[in-house]
Amino acid sequence: MTRMETGGSSNVKVSLELLWGAGERPSRGPKPGLSLDRIVEAAVAIADTDGLEAVSMRRLSTALDAGTMSLYRYVPGKAELLDLMLDRVQGEALEASRLETADWRAAVTSLARGYLGLYRRHPWLLRVNQARTVLGPSSLRSLEAALVPLKNMGLRDPELISVIITVESFTGGIARMEIDAVEAAKETGLSHQEFWEQQTPFLEKAMESGKFPALAALSGDAFSTDFDHFEFGLQRLLDGLEVLVAQRGRTSGDRTTGDKAP
């Protein structure tokens, strides 16, 4: 199993200074074009191609044609670099242009699809423990862009944050299923079809045994790869939120009517 990396370095102040522009070192030496922005961009590109474990100061120095020690003038180590990488890509999922709508359902839909696209472009994000993410400008702009249209739901502030967490968690689960399947095929050399074909004789005997009647009764397309689990789950999530929004709307209306009563 791929080891999880942890966002949020032990020296949070250093990461915050770098994220908010207070910590970048002036460019000097034989590589005047080197910058913190270029370093982070290169690190994201390496992670996208070869995974997060491939990101190292040595690998970065090769990609940037710079001395390894020169990189430390800009970022102290991989923990801080990971904080910068996270903030760089997180803004992609919640671009304000995608969420400029008064329709909260459209906003949640854009949010979910934005997250899915983010994980597909940067699958290494699913290998990062983001329980203590250091928040930079990109992350805050993204959160701001998401909250504006969701305010129309009429929910309490903790519930609005929970909507975002729920959408991200659902989408992350779908993305993890997709990405894990791709990685399993690469690691084993077996395609998805070949993997299940090897199990078919054993599963058929199990179904014929009578020990699994509910499974045996499923239709032939029950596990079809053509079924869009993301769209199905997203619509059910939206329908559930719709019920809550309607309930809050009725409660608000009752309260207003009560205030006007003699």
KEROVEX-330406 format. One record per residue: residue in one letter; residue number from 1; x, y, z of N, C-alpha, C, O in turn. Coordinates in steps of 0.1 Angstrom, whole numbers, plus 5000, padded with zeros to 4 digits. Atoms other than C-alpha are relative to their C-alpha. Layout:
BEGIN
A; NUM; X; Y; Z; X; Y; Z; X; Y; Z; X; Y; Z
...
***
This chain:
BEGIN
M; 1; 5008; 4988; 5000; 5000; 5000; 5000; 5009; 5013; 5000; 5019; 5013; 5007
T; 2; 4992; 4987; 5001; 5013; 5035; 4991; 5000; 5007; 5013; 4989; 5009; 5019
R; 3; 4999; 4993; 4987; 5025; 5054; 5022; 4993; 5014; 4998; 4995; 5020; 4988
M; 4; 5006; 4987; 5000; 5004; 5084; 5031; 5010; 5011; 5004; 5018; 5009; 5013
E; 5; 4992; 4988; 4996; 5021; 5118; 5032; 4991; 5009; 5008; 4979; 5009; 5007
T; 6; 5008; 4991; 4991; 5010; 5144; 5057; 5002; 5015; 4996; 5014; 5020; 4996
G; 7; 4999; 4986; 5002; 5002; 5180; 5048; 5000; 5007; 5014; 4995; 5002; 5023
G; 8; 5000; 4993; 4987; 5009; 5206; 5075; 5014; 4997; 5007; 5014; 4987; 5014
S; 9; 4987; 5003; 4995; 5046; 5207; 5084; 5000; 5003; 5015; 4992; 5010; 5021
S; 10; 4998; 4997; 4986; 5059; 5208; 5120; 5002; 5014; 5003; 4999; 5020; 5013
N; 11; 4998; 4986; 4999; 5070; 5243; 5114; 4990; 5008; 4992; 4993; 5012; 4981
V; 12; 5011; 4995; 5007; 5037; 5258; 5104; 5003; 5015; 4996; 4999; 5019; 4985
K; 13; 4997; 4986; 5003; 5050; 5294; 5105; 5008; 5002; 4987; 5005; 5011; 4979
V; 14; 4992; 5000; 5013; 5076; 5287; 5077; 4991; 4998; 4988; 4992; 5006; 4978
S; 15; 5009; 5002; 5012; 5049; 5273; 5054; 4991; 5011; 4998; 4988; 5015; 4986
L; 16; 5009; 4988; 5002; 5026; 5302; 5061; 5007; 5012; 4994; 5001; 5019; 4986
E; 17; 4992; 4989; 5006; 5053; 5327; 5053; 5002; 4998; 4985; 5002; 5007; 4977
L; 18; 4998; 5003; 5014; 5060; 5310; 5021; 4987; 5001; 4992; 4987; 5006; 4981
L; 19; 5012; 4999; 5007; 5024; 5307; 5011; 4995; 5014; 4998; 4989; 5017; 4988
W; 20; 5005; 4986; 5000; 5016; 5343; 5019; 5010; 5010; 4995; 5008; 5022; 4997
G; 21; 4990; 4991; 5007; 5047; 5357; 5002; 5010; 5007; 5009; 5017; 5016; 5005
A; 22; 4991; 4993; 4991; 5067; 5366; 5033; 5013; 4992; 5001; 5022; 4997; 5008
G; 23; 4988; 5009; 4998; 5093; 5338; 5030; 5008; 4997; 4988; 5019; 4991; 4989
E; 24; 4992; 5003; 5012; 5106; 5337; 4994; 5013; 5007; 5001; 5014; 5019; 5003
R; 25; 4987; 4994; 5000; 5143; 5342; 4992; 5003; 5007; 4987; 4998; 5002; 4976
P; 26; 4996; 4994; 5013; 5158; 5365; 4966; 5008; 4991; 4991; 5016; 4984; 4996
S; 27; 4993; 5009; 5009; 5171; 5348; 4935; 5015; 5005; 4999; 5017; 5017; 4997
R; 28; 4986; 4997; 5001; 5209; 5347; 4934; 5008; 4988; 4996; 5003; 4977; 4996
G; 29; 4992; 5011; 5004; 5237; 5326; 4921; 4999; 4998; 4985; 4995; 5007; 4978
P; 30; 5000; 5003; 5014; 5241; 5310; 4887; 4987; 4998; 4993; 4986; 4997; 4981
K; 31; 5013; 5003; 5006; 5204; 5303; 4882; 4990; 5011; 5004; 4981; 5009; 5012
P; 32; 5008; 4989; 4996; 5187; 5337; 4884; 4985; 4998; 4997; 4976; 5005; 5002
G; 33; 5014; 5003; 5004; 5155; 5322; 4868; 4993; 4992; 5010; 4981; 4990; 5009
L; 34; 5006; 5009; 4990; 5149; 5299; 4898; 4991; 5008; 5009; 4995; 5019; 5013
S; 35; 5009; 4993; 4991; 5120; 5309; 4919; 4991; 4989; 5008; 4991; 4978; 5004
L; 36; 5009; 5009; 4992; 5096; 5294; 4945; 4989; 4995; 4992; 4985; 4983; 4992
D; 37; 5012; 5004; 5008; 5068; 5294; 4920; 5005; 4989; 4990; 4997; 4979; 4988
R; 38; 4995; 5010; 5009; 5090; 5274; 4895; 5002; 4986; 5007; 4999; 4976; 5001
I; 39; 4997; 5012; 4992; 5100; 5249; 4922; 4987; 4993; 5003; 4986; 4980; 5001
V; 40; 5013; 5006; 4997; 5063; 5243; 4932; 4994; 4994; 4987; 4989; 4983; 4987
E; 41; 5005; 5005; 5012; 5053; 5239; 4896; 5006; 4987; 4995; 5000; 4978; 4991
A; 42; 4992; 5012; 5004; 5080; 5214; 4889; 4996; 4988; 5009; 4995; 4977; 5004
A; 43; 5004; 5011; 4991; 5071; 5194; 4920; 4987; 4994; 4997; 4985; 4982; 4998
V; 44; 5013; 5005; 5004; 5035; 5192; 4910; 5000; 4992; 4988; 4994; 4981; 4987
A; 45; 4998; 5008; 5013; 5045; 5180; 4875; 5006; 4986; 5003; 5001; 4977; 4997
I; 46; 4993; 5013; 4996; 5067; 5153; 4890; 4989; 4991; 5007; 4988; 4979; 5003
A; 47; 5010; 5007; 4992; 5039; 5142; 4914; 4989; 4995; 4990; 4985; 4983; 4992
D; 48; 5010; 5004; 5010; 5014; 5141; 4885; 5004; 4988; 4992; 4996; 4979; 4988
T; 49; 4995; 5010; 5009; 5036; 5119; 4864; 5004; 4987; 5007; 5001; 4976; 5003
D; 50; 4994; 5012; 4993; 5054; 5096; 4889; 4995; 4998; 5014; 5000; 4989; 5021
G; 51; 5004; 5002; 4986; 5036; 5100; 4922; 5007; 5008; 5010; 5018; 5013; 5007
L; 52; 4995; 4991; 4990; 5042; 5119; 4953; 5014; 4995; 5006; 5022; 5003; 5009
E; 53; 4988; 5006; 4995; 5070; 5095; 4964; 5012; 5004; 4992; 5023; 5003; 4996
A; 54; 4989; 4997; 5009; 5090; 5106; 4934; 5005; 5014; 5002; 5016; 5018; 4997
V; 55; 4996; 4986; 4998; 5092; 5142; 4946; 5011; 5001; 5011; 5009; 4997; 5022
S; 56; 4989; 4998; 4991; 5125; 5150; 4962; 5009; 5012; 4995; 5007; 5016; 4984
M; 57; 4992; 4989; 5004; 5150; 5178; 4962; 5010; 4997; 4989; 5013; 5005; 4980
R; 58; 4991; 5004; 5011; 5174; 5158; 4941; 4993; 4999; 4987; 4998; 5004; 4977
R; 59; 5008; 5001; 5013; 5147; 5150; 4915; 4997; 5014; 4995; 4997; 5017; 4983
L; 60; 5003; 4986; 5004; 5137; 5187; 4915; 5012; 5007; 4994; 5010; 5014; 4984
S; 61; 4988; 4993; 5005; 5172; 5199; 4910; 5003; 4996; 4986; 5008; 5004; 4978
T; 62; 4998; 5005; 5014; 5175; 5177; 4879; 4990; 5006; 4991; 4994; 5010; 4980
A; 63; 5010; 4994; 5009; 5142; 5189; 4865; 5002; 5015; 4997; 4999; 5019; 4987
L; 64; 4998; 4986; 5001; 5151; 5225; 4871; 5014; 5004; 4996; 5018; 5016; 4994
D; 65; 4986; 4998; 5004; 5188; 5221; 4861; 5006; 5010; 5010; 5013; 5020; 5006
A; 66; 4995; 4992; 4990; 5198; 5236; 4894; 5007; 4992; 5011; 5004; 4980; 5012
G; 67; 4994; 5007; 4989; 5220; 5226; 4923; 4990; 4997; 5011; 4981; 5005; 5014
T; 68; 5009; 5004; 4990; 5202; 5207; 4950; 5000; 5010; 5012; 4989; 5014; 5017
M; 69; 4999; 4991; 4988; 5214; 5231; 4978; 4994; 5013; 4997; 4989; 5020; 5006
S; 70; 5006; 4987; 5004; 5202; 5261; 4958; 4985; 5000; 5003; 4979; 5010; 5005
L; 71; 5014; 5001; 4997; 5166; 5248; 4963; 4996; 5004; 5014; 4986; 5009; 5017
Y; 72; 5003; 4998; 4986; 5169; 5251; 5000; 5000; 5015; 5004; 4996; 5019; 5015
R; 73; 5001; 4985; 4998; 5172; 5289; 4997; 4986; 5004; 4999; 4982; 5015; 5004
Y; 74; 5014; 4997; 5002; 5135; 5288; 4987; 4991; 4992; 5009; 4981; 4998; 5014
V; 75; 5009; 5009; 4992; 5120; 5259; 5006; 5008; 4991; 5009; 5017; 4984; 5004
P; 76; 4991; 5007; 4991; 5134; 5242; 5037; 5000; 4985; 4998; 5010; 4978; 5000
G; 77; 5001; 5014; 5001; 5122; 5207; 5029; 4987; 4995; 4993; 4979; 5003; 4989
K; 78; 5011; 5006; 5007; 5096; 5183; 5015; 4986; 5003; 5007; 4976; 5005; 5001
A; 79; 5013; 4997; 4992; 5070; 5190; 5043; 4995; 5013; 4996; 4983; 5015; 4993
E; 80; 5004; 4986; 5004; 5069; 5227; 5035; 4996; 5000; 4985; 4987; 5007; 4981
L; 81; 5003; 5001; 5015; 5070; 5219; 4997; 4986; 4994; 4998; 4979; 4999; 4989
L; 82; 5013; 5006; 5002; 5039; 5197; 5001; 4989; 5010; 5003; 4979; 5010; 4997
D; 83; 5010; 4990; 4997; 5020; 5225; 5018; 4998; 5010; 4988; 4987; 5014; 4985
L; 84; 5001; 4991; 5012; 5028; 5247; 4988; 4994; 4994; 4988; 4986; 5000; 4981
M; 85; 5006; 5008; 5011; 5019; 5220; 4963; 4984; 4999; 5002; 4977; 5001; 4993
L; 86; 5014; 5001; 4997; 4985; 5215; 4980; 4993; 5013; 4997; 4982; 5013; 4991
D; 87; 5007; 4987; 5002; 4976; 5252; 4980; 5000; 5003; 4985; 4990; 5009; 4980
R; 88; 5000; 4997; 5015; 4987; 5254; 4943; 4989; 4993; 4993; 4982; 5000; 4984
V; 89; 5010; 5008; 5008; 4963; 5227; 4930; 4986; 5001; 5006; 4977; 4999; 4998
Q; 90; 5013; 5000; 4995; 4934; 5231; 4954; 4991; 5011; 4994; 4979; 5009; 4994
G; 91; 5008; 4989; 5006; 4923; 5263; 4937; 4994; 4995; 4987; 4984; 5002; 4983
E; 92; 5006; 5005; 5013; 4916; 5243; 4905; 4986; 4995; 5002; 4978; 4997; 4992
A; 93; 5013; 5006; 4999; 4885; 5227; 4919; 4989; 5010; 5003; 4977; 5007; 5000
L; 94; 5011; 4990; 4996; 4867; 5258; 4931; 5002; 5013; 4993; 5001; 5024; 5000
E; 95; 4998; 4987; 5007; 4874; 5284; 4904; 4987; 5008; 5001; 4976; 5003; 4999
A; 96; 5012; 4992; 4998; 4850; 5313; 4910; 4991; 5001; 4987; 4979; 5001; 4988
S; 97; 5008; 4999; 5013; 4840; 5314; 4873; 4990; 4988; 4999; 4980; 4989; 4992
R; 98; 5009; 5012; 5001; 4825; 5279; 4877; 4988; 5001; 5010; 4978; 4994; 5008
L; 99; 5010; 5000; 4989; 4805; 5288; 4908; 4992; 5013; 5000; 4984; 5015; 5010
E; 100; 5008; 4988; 4999; 4790; 5321; 4899; 4986; 4997; 4995; 4982; 4999; 4984
T; 101; 5014; 5003; 5003; 4754; 5311; 4901; 4992; 5002; 5013; 4997; 5000; 5024
A; 102; 5009; 4998; 4988; 4724; 5318; 4924; 4994; 4986; 5003; 4987; 4985; 5014
D; 103; 5006; 5013; 4998; 4713; 5281; 4921; 5010; 4991; 5008; 5020; 4987; 5002
W; 104; 4990; 5007; 4992; 4729; 5262; 4949; 5002; 4985; 4995; 5012; 4980; 4997
R; 105; 4998; 5014; 5005; 4722; 5228; 4932; 5011; 5001; 4989; 5019; 4992; 4988
A; 106; 4990; 4999; 5010; 4742; 5240; 4902; 5014; 5002; 5006; 5024; 4997; 5001
A; 107; 4987; 4998; 4993; 4770; 5252; 4926; 5005; 4987; 5005; 5017; 4985; 5004
V; 108; 4995; 5013; 4994; 4772; 5219; 4944; 5004; 4990; 4989; 5014; 4983; 4990
T; 109; 4996; 5008; 5011; 4772; 5201; 4911; 5014; 5004; 4994; 5022; 4995; 4991
S; 110; 4987; 4996; 5005; 4801; 5222; 4898; 5011; 4997; 5010; 5022; 4994; 5006
L; 111; 4990; 5003; 4990; 4819; 5218; 4931; 5004; 4985; 4999; 5016; 4982; 5000
A; 112; 4997; 5014; 5000; 4816; 5180; 4929; 5008; 4996; 4987; 5018; 4989; 4988
R; 113; 4993; 5003; 5012; 4827; 5178; 4893; 5014; 5007; 5000; 5023; 5001; 4994
G; 114; 4987; 4994; 4999; 4855; 5202; 4900; 5010; 4992; 5008; 5021; 4990; 5005
Y; 115; 4992; 5009; 4992; 4868; 5179; 4928; 5004; 4988; 4992; 5015; 4983; 4993
L; 116; 4997; 5012; 5008; 4865; 5149; 4905; 5011; 5002; 4990; 5021; 4994; 4988
G; 117; 4990; 4997; 5010; 4885; 5166; 4878; 5014; 5003; 5007; 5024; 4999; 5001
L; 118; 4988; 4998; 4992; 4911; 5177; 4904; 5007; 4987; 5003; 5019; 4986; 5001
Y; 119; 4994; 5013; 4997; 4917; 5142; 4916; 5005; 4992; 4988; 5015; 4985; 4989
R; 120; 4996; 5007; 5012; 4919; 5128; 4881; 5013; 5006; 4994; 5021; 4999; 4989
R; 121; 4988; 4994; 5005; 4945; 5154; 4872; 5012; 4998; 5009; 5024; 4997; 5005
H; 122; 4990; 5001; 4989; 4964; 5151; 4905; 4997; 4988; 5009; 4994; 4990; 5021
P; 123; 5004; 5012; 4992; 4958; 5115; 4918; 5008; 4999; 5013; 5004; 4993; 5022
W; 124; 4992; 5000; 4987; 4986; 5120; 4944; 4993; 5007; 5011; 4997; 5004; 5023
L; 125; 5007; 4993; 4989; 4962; 5142; 4964; 4993; 4990; 5009; 4992; 4992; 5021
L; 126; 5006; 5010; 4992; 4945; 5110; 4975; 5010; 4993; 5009; 5005; 4985; 5018
R; 127; 4989; 5006; 4992; 4978; 5099; 4991; 5005; 5010; 5011; 5015; 5007; 5018
V; 128; 4995; 4990; 4990; 4980; 5130; 5013; 4989; 5001; 5011; 4977; 5002; 5009
N; 129; 5008; 4998; 4988; 4966; 5132; 5049; 4998; 5015; 5001; 5008; 5022; 5005
Q; 130; 5002; 4985; 4999; 4950; 5167; 5048; 4992; 5004; 5012; 4985; 5014; 5012
A; 131; 5007; 4997; 4988; 4936; 5166; 5083; 5004; 5014; 5006; 4996; 5020; 5013
R; 132; 4995; 4988; 4994; 4958; 5196; 5092; 5006; 5008; 4989; 5018; 5011; 4989
T; 133; 4995; 4993; 5012; 4961; 5215; 5059; 5004; 5014; 5004; 4996; 5021; 5011
V; 134; 4996; 4986; 4998; 4980; 5248; 5061; 4993; 5008; 4989; 4996; 5006; 4977
L; 135; 5008; 4993; 5010; 4957; 5273; 5044; 5007; 5012; 4995; 5012; 5021; 5002
G; 136; 4993; 4989; 5007; 4972; 5296; 5018; 4990; 5008; 4992; 4978; 5005; 4993
P; 137; 5009; 4991; 5008; 4957; 5322; 4995; 4991; 4993; 4990; 4979; 4996; 4989
S; 138; 5007; 5007; 5010; 4946; 5298; 4968; 4988; 4992; 5007; 4977; 4991; 5002
S; 139; 5010; 5007; 4992; 4928; 5276; 4994; 4988; 5008; 5005; 4977; 5005; 5004
L; 140; 5010; 4991; 4995; 4910; 5305; 5009; 4991; 5006; 4989; 4979; 5008; 4991
R; 141; 5008; 4995; 5011; 4899; 5319; 4976; 4990; 4990; 4995; 4979; 4993; 4991
S; 142; 5009; 5011; 5004; 4885; 5286; 4967; 4988; 4998; 5009; 4977; 4996; 5005
L; 143; 5010; 5001; 4990; 4866; 5283; 4999; 4990; 5011; 4999; 4978; 5009; 5000
E; 144; 5009; 4988; 5002; 4852; 5318; 4994; 4991; 4998; 4988; 4979; 5001; 4989
A; 145; 5008; 5002; 5012; 4841; 5310; 4959; 4989; 4989; 5002; 4978; 4991; 4996
A; 146; 5010; 5010; 4998; 4822; 5279; 4971; 4989; 5005; 5010; 4978; 5001; 5008
L; 147; 5010; 4996; 4990; 4805; 5296; 5001; 4990; 5010; 4995; 4978; 5009; 4999
V; 148; 5009; 4989; 5004; 4790; 5325; 4982; 4987; 4994; 4994; 4976; 4999; 4999
P; 149; 5013; 5005; 5005; 4764; 5305; 4962; 4993; 4990; 5009; 4981; 4989; 5009
L; 150; 5007; 5009; 4990; 4758; 5280; 4990; 4993; 5007; 5011; 4984; 5001; 5017
K; 151; 5007; 4992; 4991; 4746; 5308; 5012; 4985; 5000; 4997; 4977; 5002; 5006
N; 152; 5014; 5000; 5004; 4714; 5306; 4992; 4992; 4988; 5006; 4980; 4988; 5004
M; 153; 5007; 5012; 4994; 4706; 5273; 5009; 4993; 5003; 5012; 4984; 4995; 5016
G; 154; 5006; 4997; 4987; 4696; 5290; 5041; 5004; 4991; 5011; 4996; 4990; 5021
L; 155; 4995; 5009; 4989; 4716; 5266; 5063; 5009; 5008; 5009; 5014; 5019; 5006
R; 156; 4991; 4994; 4990; 4736; 5274; 5094; 5015; 4999; 4995; 5018; 4990; 4986
D; 157; 4986; 4999; 5005; 4773; 5282; 5088; 5007; 4986; 5002; 5014; 4982; 4993
P; 158; 4993; 5013; 4999; 4786; 5248; 5103; 4994; 4990; 4990; 5001; 4981; 4985
E; 159; 5006; 5009; 5010; 4761; 5231; 5079; 5006; 5002; 4986; 5007; 4993; 4978
L; 160; 4994; 4996; 5013; 4775; 5250; 5049; 5014; 4993; 4999; 5017; 4988; 4988
I; 161; 4987; 5006; 5000; 4810; 5238; 5058; 4998; 4985; 4998; 5006; 4978; 4991
S; 162; 5002; 5014; 5001; 4796; 5203; 5062; 4996; 4996; 4986; 4999; 4985; 4981
V; 163; 5003; 5002; 5014; 4781; 5205; 5027; 5012; 4998; 4991; 5013; 4989; 4983
I; 164; 4988; 5001; 5008; 4815; 5211; 5012; 5008; 4988; 5004; 5013; 4981; 4995
I; 165; 4993; 5012; 4996; 4831; 5184; 5033; 4993; 4987; 4995; 5000; 4978; 4990
T; 166; 5007; 5012; 5005; 4804; 5159; 5023; 5002; 4998; 4985; 5004; 4987; 4980
V; 167; 4998; 5001; 5014; 4807; 5167; 4986; 5015; 4996; 4997; 5017; 4987; 4988
E; 168; 4986; 5003; 5002; 4845; 5165; 4988; 5003; 4985; 5003; 5010; 4978; 4996
S; 169; 4998; 5014; 4996; 4844; 5132; 5007; 4993; 4990; 4990; 4999; 4980; 4987
F; 170; 5006; 5009; 5010; 4819; 5116; 4983; 5008; 4999; 4987; 5011; 4989; 4982
T; 171; 4992; 5000; 5013; 4839; 5127; 4952; 5013; 4993; 5002; 5018; 4986; 4993
G; 172; 4988; 5007; 4998; 4871; 5116; 4968; 4999; 4985; 5000; 5008; 4978; 4995
G; 173; 5002; 5015; 5000; 4857; 5081; 4974; 4998; 4995; 4986; 5004; 4984; 4983
I; 174; 5001; 5005; 5014; 4847; 5078; 4937; 5013; 5001; 4993; 5017; 4991; 4986
A; 175; 4987; 4999; 5007; 4880; 5091; 4925; 5010; 4990; 5005; 5018; 4984; 4997
R; 176; 4991; 5011; 4995; 4899; 5067; 4948; 4997; 4987; 4994; 5006; 4979; 4991
M; 177; 5004; 5013; 5006; 4879; 5038; 4934; 5006; 4999; 4986; 5011; 4989; 4981
E; 178; 4995; 5000; 5014; 4889; 5048; 4898; 5015; 4999; 5000; 5021; 4991; 4992
I; 179; 4986; 4999; 5000; 4925; 5056; 4906; 5006; 4987; 5005; 5017; 4982; 5000
D; 180; 4995; 5013; 4994; 4930; 5024; 4927; 4999; 4989; 4989; 5008; 4981; 4988
A; 181; 5002; 5010; 5010; 4917; 5003; 4898; 5011; 5001; 4989; 5016; 4991; 4985
V; 182; 4989; 4998; 5010; 4942; 5019; 4874; 5013; 4995; 5005; 5021; 4989; 4998
E; 183; 4987; 5004; 4994; 4971; 5014; 4898; 5001; 4985; 5002; 5012; 4979; 5000
A; 184; 5000; 5014; 4998; 4961; 4978; 4905; 5003; 4993; 4987; 5011; 4983; 4986
A; 185; 4997; 5006; 5014; 4962; 4970; 4867; 5014; 5002; 4997; 5021; 4993; 4991
K; 186; 4986; 4997; 5003; 4996; 4986; 4864; 5009; 4991; 5009; 5019; 4985; 5004
E; 187; 4992; 5007; 4990; 5010; 4968; 4895; 5000; 4985; 4997; 5010; 4978; 4999
T; 188; 5002; 5015; 5001; 4996; 4933; 4887; 5002; 4996; 4985; 5005; 4984; 4983
G; 189; 4999; 5004; 5014; 4998; 4934; 4849; 4987; 4993; 4995; 4986; 4989; 4983
L; 190; 5013; 5006; 5004; 4962; 4921; 4848; 4990; 5011; 4997; 4989; 5021; 5005
S; 191; 5010; 4991; 5003; 4935; 4941; 4831; 4988; 4998; 5009; 4987; 4987; 5016
H; 192; 5012; 5001; 4992; 4901; 4947; 4849; 4993; 4987; 4995; 4988; 4979; 5004
Q; 193; 5007; 5011; 5005; 4885; 4921; 4826; 5007; 4987; 5003; 5001; 4977; 5008
E; 194; 4992; 5012; 4997; 4913; 4895; 4831; 4999; 4996; 5015; 4998; 4985; 5018
F; 195; 5001; 5002; 4985; 4911; 4899; 4869; 4987; 4993; 5003; 4987; 4983; 5011
W; 196; 5013; 5006; 4997; 4874; 4891; 4870; 4997; 4987; 4993; 4990; 4978; 4998
E; 197; 5001; 5013; 5007; 4876; 4863; 4844; 5006; 4989; 5008; 5001; 4978; 5008
Q; 198; 4993; 5010; 4992; 4900; 4845; 4867; 4991; 4996; 5012; 4992; 4984; 5017
Q; 199; 5008; 5003; 4989; 4874; 4847; 4895; 4986; 4994; 4997; 4980; 4988; 5005
T; 200; 5013; 5004; 5005; 4844; 4838; 4874; 4996; 4985; 5004; 4985; 4983; 5009
P; 201; 5003; 5014; 4997; 4845; 4799; 4879; 4997; 4999; 5015; 4987; 4992; 5019
F; 202; 5002; 5001; 4986; 4847; 4803; 4917; 4987; 5007; 5004; 4980; 5003; 5013
L; 203; 5012; 4992; 4996; 4820; 4830; 4919; 4987; 4992; 4995; 4977; 4993; 5002
E; 204; 5012; 5007; 5005; 4796; 4809; 4897; 4997; 4988; 5010; 4985; 4986; 5012
K; 205; 5003; 5011; 4991; 4800; 4779; 4921; 4994; 5006; 5013; 4985; 4999; 5019
A; 206; 5005; 4994; 4987; 4794; 4802; 4951; 4985; 5004; 4998; 4977; 5002; 5007
M; 207; 5013; 4996; 5002; 4762; 4815; 4935; 4990; 4988; 4999; 4979; 4989; 5003
E; 208; 5008; 5012; 5001; 4750; 4780; 4927; 4998; 4993; 5013; 4989; 4984; 5014
S; 209; 5001; 5007; 4987; 4755; 4769; 4963; 4987; 5003; 5008; 4984; 4996; 5017
G; 210; 5012; 4996; 4993; 4724; 4787; 4975; 5003; 5008; 5013; 4994; 5012; 5020
K; 211; 4996; 4993; 4988; 4744; 4804; 5003; 4999; 5015; 4999; 4999; 5023; 5009
F; 212; 5000; 4985; 5002; 4742; 4839; 4987; 4988; 5003; 4991; 4990; 5008; 4980
P; 213; 5012; 4998; 5008; 4706; 4842; 4975; 4998; 5015; 4995; 4994; 5017; 4983
A; 214; 5001; 4987; 5005; 4706; 4880; 4973; 5009; 5004; 4989; 5005; 5010; 4979
L; 215; 4990; 4997; 5010; 4737; 4882; 4953; 4997; 4992; 4987; 4998; 4997; 4976
A; 216; 5003; 5008; 5012; 4726; 4853; 4930; 4988; 5006; 4992; 4987; 5003; 4980
A; 217; 5011; 4994; 5006; 4694; 4872; 4923; 5002; 5013; 4992; 4993; 5018; 4985
L; 218; 4997; 4987; 5006; 4711; 4903; 4910; 5000; 4998; 4985; 5004; 4987; 4979
S; 219; 5000; 5001; 5015; 4708; 4911; 4873; 5014; 5000; 4995; 5023; 5003; 5002
G; 220; 4987; 5002; 5006; 4736; 4905; 4849; 5008; 5013; 4999; 5020; 5013; 4998
D; 221; 4993; 4987; 5001; 4744; 4943; 4847; 5002; 5007; 5013; 5005; 5018; 5014
A; 222; 4999; 4994; 4986; 4745; 4948; 4885; 5014; 5007; 5002; 5014; 5017; 5008
F; 223; 4986; 4995; 4998; 4783; 4954; 4884; 5006; 5006; 4987; 5018; 5006; 4986
S; 224; 4996; 4995; 5013; 4784; 4969; 4850; 5009; 5013; 5002; 5006; 5022; 5009
T; 225; 4991; 4989; 4999; 4813; 4993; 4845; 4994; 5012; 4992; 5000; 5023; 4993
D; 226; 5006; 4989; 5007; 4790; 5014; 4823; 4991; 5009; 5009; 4988; 5020; 5005
F; 227; 5009; 4993; 4991; 4769; 5025; 4853; 5009; 5012; 5006; 5020; 5010; 5011
D; 228; 4993; 4988; 4995; 4779; 5061; 4864; 4997; 5002; 5014; 4987; 5008; 5018
H; 229; 5002; 4999; 4986; 4782; 5058; 4901; 5001; 5014; 5005; 4995; 5018; 5015
F; 230; 4998; 4986; 4996; 4794; 5094; 4904; 4987; 5008; 4998; 4982; 5015; 5007
E; 231; 5012; 4992; 5003; 4763; 5109; 4887; 4988; 4995; 5008; 4980; 5003; 5013
F; 232; 5011; 5005; 4992; 4739; 5086; 4905; 5002; 5005; 5015; 4992; 5010; 5020
G; 233; 4999; 4996; 4987; 4754; 5094; 4939; 4999; 5015; 5002; 4993; 5020; 5012
L; 234; 5002; 4986; 4999; 4756; 5131; 4932; 4986; 5005; 5000; 4982; 5013; 5008
Q; 235; 5014; 4996; 5000; 4720; 5133; 4923; 4992; 4997; 5013; 4984; 5004; 5017
R; 236; 5006; 5003; 4987; 4710; 5115; 4955; 5004; 5009; 5011; 4996; 5013; 5019
L; 237; 4996; 4990; 4990; 4731; 5138; 4975; 4993; 5013; 4999; 4989; 5019; 5008
L; 238; 5007; 4988; 5002; 4715; 5168; 4959; 4985; 4999; 5004; 4980; 5008; 5010
D; 239; 5014; 5002; 4996; 4680; 5153; 4965; 4999; 5001; 5015; 4989; 5007; 5020
G; 240; 5001; 4999; 4986; 4688; 5149; 5001; 5002; 5014; 5006; 4995; 5018; 5015
L; 241; 4998; 4986; 4996; 4701; 5184; 5005; 4987; 5008; 4997; 4984; 5018; 5004
E; 242; 5013; 4993; 5004; 4669; 5196; 4987; 4990; 4999; 5011; 4983; 5009; 5014
V; 243; 5010; 5002; 4989; 4648; 5181; 5015; 5003; 5009; 5011; 4994; 5015; 5017
L; 244; 4996; 4992; 4989; 4668; 5199; 5041; 4997; 5015; 4998; 4992; 5022; 5006
V; 245; 5002; 4986; 5004; 4667; 5232; 5023; 4985; 5004; 5000; 4981; 5015; 5005
A; 246; 5014; 4998; 5000; 4629; 5229; 5019; 4995; 5001; 5014; 4986; 5009; 5018
Q; 247; 5004; 5000; 4986; 4625; 5221; 5056; 5004; 5014; 5006; 4996; 5020; 5014
R; 248; 4996; 4987; 4994; 4645; 5252; 5066; 4992; 5012; 4994; 4989; 5021; 5001
G; 249; 5008; 4990; 5005; 4625; 5273; 5042; 4987; 5001; 5006; 4982; 5012; 5009
R; 250; 5013; 5000; 4993; 4593; 5262; 5058; 5001; 5005; 5014; 4992; 5013; 5018
T; 251; 4998; 4996; 4987; 4606; 5268; 5092; 5002; 5015; 5001; 4997; 5022; 5010
S; 252; 4998; 4986; 5000; 4618; 5303; 5083; 4987; 5007; 4997; 4984; 5018; 5002
G; 253; 5013; 4994; 5004; 4584; 5310; 5067; 4990; 5000; 5012; 4983; 5010; 5014
D; 254; 5008; 5001; 4988; 4566; 5298; 5099; 5004; 5011; 5010; 4995; 5017; 5017
R; 255; 4995; 4991; 4990; 4588; 5320; 5120; 4996; 5014; 4996; 4992; 5022; 5005
T; 256; 5004; 4986; 5004; 4581; 5351; 5099; 4985; 5002; 5002; 4981; 5013; 5006
T; 257; 5014; 4998; 4999; 4544; 5345; 5099; 4996; 5002; 5015; 4988; 5010; 5018
G; 258; 5002; 4998; 4986; 4545; 5341; 5137; 5004; 5013; 5005; 4997; 5019; 5014
D; 259; 4996; 4986; 4995; 4563; 5374; 5141; 4990; 5010; 4996; 4988; 5020; 5003
K; 260; 5010; 4991; 5004; 4535; 5391; 5122; 4987; 4998; 5006; 4978; 5007; 5005
A; 261; 5013; 5003; 4993; 4507; 5375; 5142; 4997; 5010; 5011; 5007; 5014; 5018
P; 262; 5003; 4990; 4990; 4488; 5399; 5165; 5002; 4994; 5014; 5000; 5000; 5024
***
